[in-house]
Amino acid sequence: MKLFVSPCDVASLKCLVAASVCEVEVEVLGVDVKDAATVVPFLAGAQLPILEEKPGLLVFPPNQICMTLWEAGRGKPTKRDAEWSTWENSRLQEGIRHGSDRLQDCFLHLDTQLQSSSHLTQDSMSVADLIVWSSLHEVLETDGAGSLDWRSNYSHVAAWWDGLSSIESLQSALTSYRKLRGHQLKSPTFSTTSSEGEAVSAVAVTAEEIVAAVSAWNAGIDAVPLAEKRKHPILPVEGRRNVLITSALPYVNNVPHLGNIIGCVLGADVFSRYCRLQNYNTCYICGTDEYGTATETKAIEEGVTPRQICDKYYAIHKTVYEWFNIDFDSFGRTTTEKQTEIAQNIFWRLYERDYLLKESVDQLLCETCNRFLADRFVEGTCPLCAYEDARGDQCDKCGKLINATELKSPRCKVCSSQPVVRPSEHLFLDLTKLDPALRQWSDKSIAEGSWSGNARFITRSWIRDGIKPRCITRDLKWGTPVPLEGYTDKVFYVWFDAPIGYLSITANYTEQWEKWWKNPDKVELFQFMAKDNVPFHSVIFPCSLIGADDNYTLVGNLSSTEYLNYEDGKFSKSRGIGVFGNDARDTDIPADVWRFYLLYIRPEKQDSQFSWSDFVLKNNTELLNNLGNFINRALMFCHKFFDGTVPSLALTNADFELIALVNRELLLYVENLEHIRLRDGLRNVLSISRLGNGYIQAHKPWELIKGSAEDKTRAGSVTAVAVNVSWLLSVLVQPYMPVVSETIREQLQAPATRTAMLPHLVPCLLPGHKIGTPSPLFKKIEPEYAAYLKSRFAGKQTVKVGVSVASAEEVTKLEAQVEAQGMRVRQLKAEKAETSVIDGAVRELLSLKQRLAKAKGETTQAKGKMKGKGKKKGK
């Protein structure tokens, strides 16, 4: 085994500890993160640490590496180990990042668990102990938890810590880790503070970087390409980089929640906007997945037809994505004639080439409904945990996957009759026969393209374990009909049919759709999704297209996210837990702020968590105090001290040091977005504004403007540089926050044609350019309002369709109470009653209004949600 680690990454310590304690023979290779792609050429980008278990088989992230090493040396980890690993990865890491109360909660949790045993999972050391100990090491070694007085307050943690720290093999790993850490940064030029409050230093620039900065700046704006306007339909162009982007088709059985949005459409939107900044010939395709069991089930629940369900939820999805500023080139749907035409064509080509098999499958038949029951139409008692309302595909209580025929006391979800087992003939795609061609394509695509770590791992796992024939038909009515004689009463299984929707939606967008989808040498296909969709896009769909043998464009770049959780649990469509797209619109928080935070926490390498407290923190620090503060300061200086006119420039070496540092972040931004590392790209943007704030603070133009003529000239130069950095930020932020980007450009009065990507900072806004009127870009979100929103979205939610959930009599009664209480509040105010009395009456009124809204099935909004004024500084 080979273990690639970063000398500056604390996560590497976990892996070194696990390897040492488990006595597994591992070759440890220290790698600088920037060189990871070279040293580990089979990865698209830096993913350290990484364990190469054997050639071509990679293991990550760090906790999974520890699990693998433990299994190799000590035996299979337990379920409790996995639970502790999840806790460490989410709650403990969050506590370490934020410190104070959150870290105290973690110590309390650990101390409670260690009261009854000497170790985390049992009375002997397990991999969970190693993972948690390693994460705490940096905190405790540097006295980062000193304010907690942890040894006195958490005696069980102290005993556990000391016991592990005395283990020789663990100390040996710690020695190895310290030897690796020899990389010292050069002294900083500018220094400022991040959202978490820690010092952020920029590594001193080199002479080469200064020369490059001067050269690029002197080349001027003419070196920047003009932005191209989109003309529909967008088609591939000879000699251009033609980029086709898809995001997983959202299913139309519910309103999309934040996890759905960040899991596919938002990431693809950011990447497509970036591609357009680069003037790549880009087409972004998406739409709703409308066929299948879930649609039929939802239609039965709501007492309407499947077509009515699809029409209703298509409109809801479209409205939600429009509010989130998702800029599709075409947003279609799968219930079209083109879908039937293309899907059946692919089917016949597979059939003619002998890639389909016929097999009999035992299924549950409802004799009352006279139909075979798909998994979601069956409920019964779970054979594993005895939960009485398990579904035919999965038990919601124990979470295990099950087959419908395994349920005890099964019942039809439609009529509650007990079904019987009967055989049904179905068609299977012979993946086994397609295995060699799939392996050849997969190896090449993963090696040459940008595939996220989990996409590579999942795909290789499926192929390594051997792919078997997979059923592509279902006994349903709502779906693309199977055209083969003897199977015409069946439809295609949604995971054979749905990915073909990318093709049919493109075909409904342009008659020349084959120029995109049958042009693999001239088109790069990028696909975005959550990790549960990976095998369907990286194995089954490619096999369908390879087998059809019609020169189809196959995915070359696959970006799949881990899961976004909500607070302490998971988003749930069935239980309505979490923020859904239509609810986000009702919070009075702008769509761009939602986009920013979702992308800031995008679960690219591991699960992440939406937290209201963190949402507020990031808005009030990174957006308001960092990005917004810098741009507002720069523009206010120009507006106040120079009458809104960009002053003359007389740049010094200090200015070019800033420009060089900005260029460094700009190059990293491009590299990150080219490899779909969207979180890192956003951090590059914030680093640039942070550098700008440090630059302004270091040179103090508000003081220079009061000094000598030379000082005033210097104040002008600093202001002009800051204004041009603001222009650059308006370009870089556009993929992430398009409305904010446009607002900055309006305040700058920046030329509309200068919105293309550029490799270096250049003076776009020259001396004499008139800017507009500056105003704050962001508003503060009060913690009290966030607490209100947290409680508002903690329970069951429904789609707001104007249907009362209480009786008319109860609604009428509540309306009368609201009116009466409202009159009382007005009377108290008129009488100038004591503040405490008025406040009590107002609280009662708000409570009555909330009860009334709930009775009507509506959503209430709190008053005074966000401060009306953003941070506005002149210095």
N, C-alpha and C positions, 0 to 999 in steps of 0.2 A: 504494500500500500504506500501511496504518496500523499502527504498532507501539505498542501500549499497554504501558508499563513502570512498574514501581514504583520510586520513588527510593531505597527502602531495600533493594532486592532485588539481591544480587550477580548473580543469573542474568540480570538485565537487561543487564549489561555485555557478556555474550556476544553478545547480539542487536545491540547498538549497534556492537560491533566488526565483526561480520559485515556489517552494512549499510554501514558506512564503507569497509571494505577491498574489498568487492565492488562498491562504487559503485552501489548500488541506491537509487533514489529512494524514500525512506520518510518518511512524516510521523510523527515521534516525539511521543507524548502521554504525559506523566508523570501517573500516576494513583495516588492513595492507595488502598491495598488495600481499605480499608473502603468506598470509593466505587466500586469496580470494577463492582459489579452495576448501578449507576446509569449510569456512563459507557459501559459495554458491556452494554446491556440485553438482548442476545440470549444472555447467559450466565446460568446459574443462580447462580453465585457467583464469588468472586475466583479467577482462574486465571492471574494475571499471571506473566511477560509473555505477550502474545498478539500474533500477527501476523494482521491482516485482509488477506489476499492480494487479495481482491476482495469486494464486498458479499455477506455470507452465508457466505463461505468463510474459516474460521479455522484457524490453524496453531498448535500447541503440542504438547509442552512446549518449553523453550528450545533444546535441541539440535536438535529438528526444525525450529525456526524458522531456526537457523543453516544447516542443510542446504538449506532452501528458498531462503534469500537467496543462498547460494553458487551454487545451480543457476541462479538468475535472473541472476547477474552473472558467474559464472566457468565454469559447466558442471556437469554431473551429478557429485555426490560418488561416490567409489569405495566398494567393499566394505570396504577398509581404513579409510576415514573412518568408516563405520558401526561397525566394531569398536572404534575408538578412542573413539567417542561412547559406546558401551556401557560401556567401561572407565572413562571419566571419570565417567559417571553412577552407577556402582556403587562401584568400588574407590577412585577418587580422592576422591569425595565422602565416603566412609566414612573415609578417611584424614584428610581435613580436619576432619571432626567429632571424631574421636578423638585425632588428633595422634600424637606419639611414634613408636612402632614401626611403626604402620600407614602413617603418612605417609612414614616412611623407606623402607618397602617400595615405595611408589609412586615415590619419587625414584630408587630403584635400578632399577626397571623402565624408567622413562623414560631414564635414563642408558645402560642397556644397549641400548635401541632406537636411541638417537641416536649410538651409536658408529660405525655403518655408513652413516649418512646425516645430512644437516644438518637434516632435518625429519622429522616422524613417519611419513609415508607414502611420501615420496620425497625428492628433492633440491630440491624447490621447495615453497613454502608451500601447505597445503591447509586445508580447513575444520576438520580435526582439530586442527591447530596452534592455530587461533583458540579453539576450545572449551576445550582444555586450558590454554592461556595465560590465558584469562579467569578460569578457576576458581582458578588458582594466584595470580592477581594480589593478592587480598586477603591471602592468606597471606604472600606474599613482601614486599609493600609494608608490612605492619605487623610485619614480622620475626617472623611466627608460626612460621616454620621456622628461626629463628635457632639453636636448640639443635642442629640437624642440621649446621650449618656447611656448607650446601649448595653454596656456591660453590667451596669447597676439595675437598669429597668427591665432588661430581657435576659435574665440569668440562664434560661434554658438555651437561648441562642448562643450565649457566650460559651457555655459548656460544649455545645455542638461544634462551634467554630474552633475552639481550642483542640478538641479531639481530632478533627479532620486535619487541622494545620500541623499536627505532630506526626502525620503519616509521612514516612521517608519518601515514597514514590511520588507523593503529591508535592513535596518540597523540591524534589528533583525536577519536576515539570516546571515549577515556579522559577527555578534557576535557569532553565533553558529559555523560558519566556523572557526573563530579564536580559539575557545575553542577546536575544534577538532585537530587543528594544535599544538600539543605539543611534537611531535617526534623530538628529537635533535640527530644528528649524533655525533659519537665520533670523537675525533681529528684525522686528517689525518696523514698517514705515508708518502705517496708519493703524490705529486701534480703536475699536468701538465695542458695542455690547450687543449680543444677540437677544432673542426673545426670552430665553431662559435666564438671562442675566450674567452669563459667563463671558469672560473677555474673549474677543475674537481678533486674532492678529493676522496680518497679511505678511507673507514671506517677502523679504526684500527683493526688489527686481534686479535683474542682471543688466549688464551693459548692452547685451544683444537685444533684450526686450525694449530698452529705451530707444535704441536705434530704430527698431521696427515700429515703435509707436510714433516717433518723429516722422518716419517715412510715410506711414499710412495717413497720418494727420495732414501732412503737407500735400498728399495726393488729392485730398479734398473730396467733396460730395460727388464729383463727376465719376469717381471710381465705384460708386454704389449703383447697382443695376436698378432700373425703374421697375416698379411693381406692375405686374400684368393683370388685366381685368379678365374675369371668367366669362366665357361665352358658352352657353349651353346649346346642344349637348357637348360635353367634354369627351374628346376621343383621343386615342394615342397619336402621338406625332413622331414621325421619323426623326431620329437624331436627338430627341429630348429624353429626359428621364421621366418615364411614364409610371406613375404610382397609383395603384388601385387599392383602396382601403375599404374594409368592411368591419362592422362591429356585430357581434352575435345578435341575432334577431330576437328581440324581447317577446315573450309570450303574452298573449292578450287575455289572460284570465284574471288580471288584477292591475292596480296602479303600480308603476315602478317606484321602488324605494331608493334611498341613497346608495345602498350596496349595489343595486342593479345598475344605477347610473354610472358609478365609478368603475364598475366591473366591465363595462363595454363601451357605451356610446361616448362618454366624456373623454376617456383616454384617446379614443380614435379621433375625436374632434380636435383635441390639442395637437395630435400628430399631423392631421390633415392641414390645420392652420399653419403649422410650422413648415410643412412642405410647400404651401403656397407662398410663404415668406421667402422661401428659397427659389421660387419660380419653377418648382417641379410641376410637370403636367399632372395634376392630381384630381382623382375622382373618388368621392366618399359615398358609399352605398350602404343603406340599412333599411329596415322595415319591420313590420310585425309578423311573427310566426303565428298563424291562425288556425291551422288544422290540428286534429288530434283529440285525445281523450279529455284533456283538461278543458278544452273548449266545450265539449259536450257536457261535461260535468257541471261547469259554470252555468251553462244554458238551462240545465235542469234545475239548479239551485235558484235561479232568478226567474224561472217560468217563461223563458223566451226561446227563440230559435238560435242555433249556433251562429247564423249569419248576423242576427241582431246583436249578439254578444261581441262579435268581431267588429262590427261597425261602431259600437259604443266604445270599446276599449282602444280601438285604433285612434279614434278622435281624442281620447284621454291621453294616450301616449304621445301623440303628435303635439298636443297642447303643452304637455310637460316639457318635452324636449325643446320646443320653441322658446319656452320661458327660460330654460337653462342655456339658451343661445347655442344649441348644437346645430352646426351649419352643414347639414347633409347636402349633397348634390342631388340625391334622390332618396326619399323616404317612402317606400312602398309597402306592399303586403303580399302574402303568399297565396291568397285565395283568388287567383286570377287564371285566365285561360292560358297565358304564357307559362305559368307554373306547370299546369297540366301538360302542355305541349313539350316543354323541355324535360320534365321529369320522366315522362313516358318515353321520350326519345333515348335518354340515358338508359332507362330500363331495357328497352329493346336491344340496344347495342350490347349491354351486358348479357342478355339472354342469348343473342346470336353468337356471342363469343364463349358461350358455355361457362359463364361465371355465376350462374344461379342454380340453386339446389331446391328440391321439393322434399319437405319433411312433415311428418305428422306431430302435432304438439298437443299435449293434454291441457285443456282449458276448462274454466268454469262456465257452464251454460245455465242461464236463467230460463227455466221452462215457462214461467209466467210471462216474462217479457219476450220470450222466443228469440234470444240473442246471446252470443258469447259475450262474456263480460271482460272488458279490459281491466287492468289492475286497479285503476282508480274508481271503478264501479263496484268494487268488492270491499266489504269490511268484515271484520271478525275478530276472534281472539288470537293474540300473538302466540305462536308456538314456543317462544323463547322466554317471555316475561309475563304472559297471561293477561296483558292489557286487552280490554274487551273491544276497543274501537280502533284496532290497527287497520291500516290500509292494505290493499293487495300488493303493494310494492315495498312498503316500509312501515315500521312501527314508530309512531311519533314519541312513544314513551322511552323505549330502550334505544331507538335510533338504528336498529339493525335492518338490513335489507332482507326481504323475504319474498317468496313466490306466492302468488294468490292461492295456489292449490295446497299450500302448507298451512293456511289459516284453519284454526279450529272454529267450528260453528260459523262458517261463512254465511254472509247474507248479501243479497243484491241491494245496492245503495238506492236503487230507484223504487223497488216495490217491497223490499225487506224479505223476499222469499229466499229459501235456502237453495243455492244452485247445486248442480251436479257436475261431475267431471266427465267431459266428453272430448274425444280427439278432434282436432281441426287441422286441415292441410294448410301449410304456409310455405312461402318462398324465402330462401336464405341467400345472402351474398356470400360466395365462397371465398372468404378472406384468406384461407389457407393457400389457395392456388395463386392468389395475388401477392403473397408474402415476399417472394424474391424481388419483384418490381418495387414493392413498397419500401423494402429495406434499402435498395439502391437509391431511390429518390430521397428517402428520409435522411440518410447519411449525408448526402450532398447538400440538401436544403439546410439542415442544422449546422453543418460546417461553414456554409457560405453566408447564411442569413442571420438576422437578429431574432433569436428565440429566447424567451425568458427561461429562467432556470427550471421552473416547474413544468413548463411545456416540454423541454428537452427530457426531463426525468420521466414524466408521465408517458410520453411517446415511446421512449426507449424501453420502459417497463412493459408496456403492452406488447411491443415487438419481441422483446427478450423472452417473455413468458409464452409466446406463441399465439398468433391470432387465429381464432376459430370462426367458422361460418356464423353469420349473424342474421337473425330474422329481419326482413324488411317489409313485412305485411302485417296488418292488423284487422281484426273483425270489428270494424267500425263503419259508420255511414259518412261521417264528416272527415273528408280527406281527399287526396288525389287518388282517383280510381285506378286500380290495377287493370291493365288492358288485356291480360292473358286469359284465354278461355279456361273456365273452371275456377277462376279467382276473381271474377268481375264483381263479386259481392264483397270484396275486401278493398282496403285502401292501403297506400304506402305508409309504413311506420314513419313517425314524424322525424326521426333522426336519420332516415334515408332521404326524406323529402325536404326537410327544412333547409339544409345548407344549399340545396338547389335554388332556394329562394333568392340567394345573392345573384344568380344568373337571371332569373325571371324578372326580378326588380330592375336589373340593368336593362333587360330586354324591353321592359315597359318604359324605361327612360329614353332609350335610343334603339332604333331598328338595327343599328350597327354594333350591337352589344358584343358580337363575336370578336370584334377588334380588341376588346378588353379580355374576354374569357377564353379565346382560342388563339392566343398570341404570347406564348410563354417566353420567347426570346426577347420580346420588346416591352414586356410589362412586368413590374414588380408587384406582387400581391402581399399586402400586410393585413393580418386579421387580428382583431382584438376581442377578448372574451375573459370570463372567469375560468378558473382552473377545471371546474367540473365539465366544461364544454370541450376541453382539449382533445380527448380521444376521438370525438366525433369529427373534429376538424383536421386532426393530424393523422388519423388512421382510416376511419370509415369513409369520409368524404373523398379524400385522395384516392382510396381504393376504387370507389365508384367511378371517378374520373379517369384513373389509369386504365381500368377495365373497359370503359367505354371507348377508349382508343380514338379520341377525336381531337388531339392536340390541345387539350385544355390547359389553361393557366393554373398552376398549383401554388399553394401557399409557400412563400419563401421566407416570410418573417411572421412570427407568431408571438404576440404579447398577451400573456395570460396572467391575471392577478390572483393573489390569494383572496381570502374573504375579509370583507369589512364587517366588523361586529358593531353592535349598538350598545354603548354604555357597558353594563355588566352582563349582557346577554347577546342574543342574535336577532337580526331582523327576521320577521316572520310575516309572510304574506297572509297565511291562514289566520294568525292571531292578531295581525295588524300592529306588531310592536316595532317602533322606530318611526323615523320621519319619511313620509312618502312624498313623491314629487309635487303633488297638488298642495300638500301641506306646507312645503318649503316656501311656496309662492305666497302663502298667507301670513308669513312671519314678519313681513316688512323688512326682512334682511335681503339686500340685493342679490340677484342670481350670481353675479361675479364673486361675491364673498363666499357663497356656497361652493362655487367652482374652485376657488382658491383653496379652501380648507380640505375639500375632498381630494384634491390633487396633492396637497401637502402631506396627507396621510395615506395616499394611494398604496394599497397593500401589494407592493411589487415583489418582495422577497419573503414576506411572512404576513400572517393575519395582522390587521391593524384595527383600531377601535375608534369609533366616533364618540367623542366626549364633549358634552356641552361646556364644561369648564375649560377644556383645552381649546375649543372653538372660540370662546370669548378671548382667551389668552392670545391666540394667534391673530385674531382680528385686531385687538387693541395694541399689540406689540409689533408684529411683523408688518401688518398693513398700515395701521394708523401711525405708529411711532417710528417705523423704519421707512418703508416705501413712500407712504403718503407724506410723511414729515419732510423727507428729503426733497421731493418734487415741489411741495408747497413752499419750502424755504427758498429753493433756487428761483422759482418764479416770482415769489414775493420780493426778493432782493432786486430782481430785474425790474419789477413793476414799481417798487417804491423808490429805489435809488437811481434808476436810469430811465425813468419815464416809459417803462415797458419796451425799451429798445435794447437789443443785445449789444453790449458794449464792445469796444475794441479789445483785441487779444495781444498780449505780450507775454508769451509763455516762458516759464522757467523750468529748470530740471525737476522741481517739485511737482509741477503740473504734469509733466510727462511721466513721472513715476506713477501718479494716479492713473493716467491714461493707459500705461503699460499694465497695471494691475487690473483695470477694467477689461483690457484686451485678453488678459489671461482667463478671466471668468467667462468672457465671451466665447473663447475657443472651447472651453469646457462645456459651455451651454450647447454649442453646436454638436460637440461629440456626444453629449448625453442624449440630446433629442434624436440624433441620427440613429442611436442604438436604443431608442424608446425608453430611456431612463428619465421619465418625466418628473419624478420627485426631485432628482438631483438637478435637473435643468431649472426647476423653480427655485431651488436654493441658490443657484448661480445668479439669478435675477436679484434675489434678496441680498446676496453678497455685494452686488454692484451698488445697490442703494445704500447699503451699510458703509461701503467704502466712501460713497459720496457724502454721507453724513459726517464721517470722520474727517474728510477733506475740508468741508466747510468749517467744522469745529476747530480744526488745526489752524486755519488761516483767518478766521473771524472777519469776514468782509464788513460786518456791521460796525466794527471798530476802525477798519482801514479807511472806510468812506469818510470818516471824520478827520483824517490826518492830512498829510502833505499831498501835493499833486502826485508824487510817486506812489504814495499809499493808495490814493483814489484809483490810479491806473491799475494797481495790483488788485484792488477790490473788483474792478471791472473784469479783469482776466479770470479771477476765481468764479465770478458770477457767470461769465460766458461759458466757461468749462462746465459748470454745474448745470446750466440750461441745456447744453448739448448732451450731457450724460442723461438728463431727463428725457430728451428726444430718443436716445438709444433705448432707454427703458420702455418707452411707449411702443417700440417695435418688439422688444423681447417679451413683454408681458402680454402681447396680443393673443398668442395661442391659449394662454391661461385665463385672462380676464379681458375679453374683447371690448366690453363697454368701457371699462376703465382705460384701456388703451386709447380708445376713440376720444374719451374725455380729456386725457393728457394732450393729445394731438390738437384738440380744439383750443385748449388753453395756450398751447404753444403757437397756434396758427401755423402748424407745420405743413409743408407742401404735401398734397394728397398722393403724389406719385412716389414720394420717398418713403415707402413702407416695406421695401424688400430687405431681406437679410443681408448682413455685411460681415466681413471677417474681422474688422477693426473699427474702433471708434474714430469717426471723422467729423469735422465741423459741418453739420447739416444746416444749422441756424447761424448764418454769418453775421458779423457786425452790421448793425443797421436794421436787422430783421425785427419787426414789431410782433410782440406776443399778445395774446388776449388777456382776459381778466382771470387771475388765479383764484381758485377756491378749493377748499379741502376735498380730497378724493374719497375719504372714508369717514364713517361715524363710529363713535364709541358704542359698544354694546355693553349695557349694564349687567353685572352678574345677577341681579335680581330678576331681570327679564329672562336671562338664560335659565335660571332656576324654574321660572314659570313654564318655559317651553319644555324643559326636561320632564316636568310632571305632566304636562299636557300630552306628550307623546309617549308616555310610559305604558299605556294600556291599549285596549282593543280599539281599532280604528275601522271606519267604513268609508266607502266612496261616497262623497257628498252628492246625492242625486235629488235632494229636496224631499225625501220621504221621511215622514214623522216616525219616530221610534217610540212615541208615547200616545196615549189616547187623546182625542180632540178635547175632551173635558179637562184633562190634566194640563194640556197646553194653554187652554183658555184661562184656567185658574192661575197659572204661573204668569201669564201676560198681565192679568189684573194686579197681581202682587208686585210685579216690576213697575207698573205704572204708579201704584200707590207709594212704593218706596222712593221712586224718582221724585214725586211731589214732595215727600218728606225731606229729601236731601235739599231740594230747592228752597223749601221753607226755612230750614235750619241756616242755610247760607244767607238768606234774606234777613234773618233775625240776628246774624252775626254771632251764632252760637260758638261755644268753645271748640277749638280745633279737634280735640279728642272726640267730642260728640259727633262732629261732622264726619271725621275719618271713620268712625264706627258705622255710621249710616251708609257711607259710600261703600265700605267693605260688604255690608249686607246687600246693597244694590248689585254689586258685582257678582256676589254669590248667586243671587236670584237670576241674573242674566245668564250665568254659566249653566244653571239648572235648566233654564228655558232653552238655551241653545242645544243642550244635550237632548232634551225632550224632542226638539225639532230635527235632530240629526245634523245640526250645524256645528261649526267650530267657532269658539270665541276668540277674541284678540285682546291682549292686555294693552292698557294705555301706557304712554311714556316708555315705549319699547327701547328706543335708541335715542341717545342724545342728539338733539337737532343740529348741533354744531360740531364739526370736526376740529381737530387740533390745528390751530392756525398760528404760525410763528413767523416772526420777522428775523429771527436769528436762531 
